[in-house]
Amino acid sequence: MIVTSSFQDLHVVKTDLAKLQNNYPNQFTKFINAIKLTRQLQYGFQYMGCLIMGEDAYRFLPQAQISYVLSIYEREMEKLKKDAEFSEVRQLLSDHKQISYDNICKLALGNKPEFLVGPVLVS
């Protein structure tokens, strides 16, 4: 899937992430922990976002996977999906999914918007 993001769109997301961090620090921490787990397992951020948002994640399923580890990961994402204290993160993901969960996660990790501008292949 190819996604194109403008600097303006990315800057809005970066601002919303800063608001989330300031206003809902526990939710932001849970989100960052999910992102770090995803990165550690070398799964895609798009896969993580689809799982949390209850979308079809099959096309983003990690190629190299150990079924046991994947099942534990999916359970953890399901917990976040159902967590009432994760609602602001889900709202942020929903509001900005057009720029991709991948870009949202990269911004949350501290990447600068100017480095994410333009088309990108999300897998």
C-alpha positions as CSV (number, residue, x, y, z in Angstrom):
1,M,0.0,0.0,0.0
2,I,1.4,3.4,-1.0
3,V,0.6,6.3,1.3
4,T,1.5,9.9,0.7
5,S,1.8,12.3,3.6
6,S,2.2,16.1,3.5
7,F,4.3,18.0,5.9
8,Q,1.1,19.7,7.2
9,D,-0.6,16.4,7.9
10,L,2.5,15.0,9.7
11,H,2.9,18.2,11.7
12,V,-0.7,17.9,12.9
13,V,-0.1,14.4,14.1
14,K,3.1,15.4,15.8
15,T,1.1,18.1,17.7
16,D,-1.6,15.7,18.6
17,L,0.9,13.2,19.9
18,A,2.4,15.9,22.1
19,K,-1.1,16.7,23.4
20,L,-1.6,13.0,24.1
21,Q,1.6,12.8,26.0
22,N,0.8,15.9,28.1
23,N,-2.9,15.2,28.8
24,Y,-2.9,11.4,28.9
25,P,0.7,10.3,29.9
26,N,-0.4,6.7,30.9
27,Q,-2.1,6.1,27.5
28,F,1.0,7.6,25.7
29,T,3.3,5.3,27.7
30,K,1.2,2.2,26.8
31,F,1.3,3.3,23.1
32,I,5.1,3.8,23.2
33,N,5.5,0.4,24.8
34,A,3.3,-1.3,22.1
35,I,5.4,0.4,19.5
36,K,8.7,-0.7,21.1
37,L,7.4,-4.3,21.4
38,T,6.4,-4.2,17.7
39,R,9.8,-2.9,16.7
40,Q,11.6,-5.4,18.9
41,L,9.7,-8.3,17.3
42,Q,10.4,-6.8,13.9
43,Y,6.7,-6.7,13.1
44,G,5.2,-3.8,11.0
45,F,3.6,-0.8,12.7
46,Q,0.8,-1.0,10.1
47,Y,0.1,-4.6,11.5
48,M,0.0,-3.3,15.0
49,G,-2.3,-0.4,14.1
50,C,-4.7,-2.7,12.3
51,L,-4.9,-5.1,15.3
52,I,-5.5,-2.2,17.8
53,M,-8.2,-0.7,15.5
54,G,-9.9,-4.0,14.8
55,E,-9.2,-3.8,11.0
56,D,-8.2,-6.6,8.7
57,A,-4.5,-7.1,9.5
58,Y,-3.9,-10.2,7.3
59,R,-2.1,-8.4,4.5
60,F,0.3,-6.9,7.0
61,L,1.0,-10.2,8.8
62,P,4.7,-10.6,9.5
63,Q,6.4,-13.0,7.0
64,A,8.9,-14.5,9.4
65,Q,6.8,-15.5,12.4
66,I,6.8,-18.0,15.2
67,S,3.1,-18.8,15.8
68,Y,3.5,-18.8,19.6
69,V,5.2,-15.4,19.8
70,L,2.7,-14.0,17.3
71,S,-0.3,-15.3,19.3
72,I,1.1,-13.6,22.5
73,Y,1.7,-10.4,20.6
74,E,-1.9,-10.5,19.2
75,R,-3.3,-11.0,22.7
76,E,-1.4,-8.0,24.0
77,M,-2.8,-5.8,21.1
78,E,-6.3,-7.2,21.8
79,K,-5.9,-6.1,25.4
80,L,-5.0,-2.5,24.2
81,K,-7.9,-2.6,21.8
82,K,-10.4,-3.3,24.7
83,D,-8.7,-1.1,27.3
84,A,-11.0,1.8,28.2
85,E,-7.9,3.7,29.3
86,F,-6.5,3.5,25.7
87,S,-9.4,5.4,24.1
88,E,-7.5,8.6,23.3
89,V,-4.8,6.6,21.4
90,R,-7.4,4.8,19.4
91,Q,-9.1,8.1,18.6
92,L,-5.7,9.5,17.5
93,L,-5.1,6.5,15.3
94,S,-8.6,6.8,13.8
95,D,-8.3,10.5,13.1
96,H,-5.0,10.2,11.3
97,K,-5.0,6.7,9.7
98,Q,-4.8,8.2,6.3
99,I,-1.1,9.0,6.8
100,S,-0.6,5.4,8.0
101,Y,0.0,3.8,11.3
102,D,3.6,3.4,10.3
103,N,4.1,7.2,10.1
104,I,2.1,7.8,13.3
105,C,4.4,5.4,15.2
106,K,7.5,6.8,13.7
107,L,6.4,10.3,14.8
108,A,5.6,9.0,18.3
109,L,9.2,7.6,18.5
110,G,10.6,11.0,17.7
111,N,11.1,11.1,14.0
112,K,10.8,14.5,12.5
113,P,7.9,15.2,10.1
114,E,10.2,16.5,7.4
115,F,11.8,13.0,7.1
116,L,8.5,11.3,6.5
117,V,7.0,13.6,3.8
118,G,6.1,12.1,0.5
119,P,5.1,8.7,-0.7
120,V,6.0,5.6,1.2
121,L,5.3,1.9,0.7
122,V,3.6,0.6,3.8
123,S,3.9,-3.2,4.3
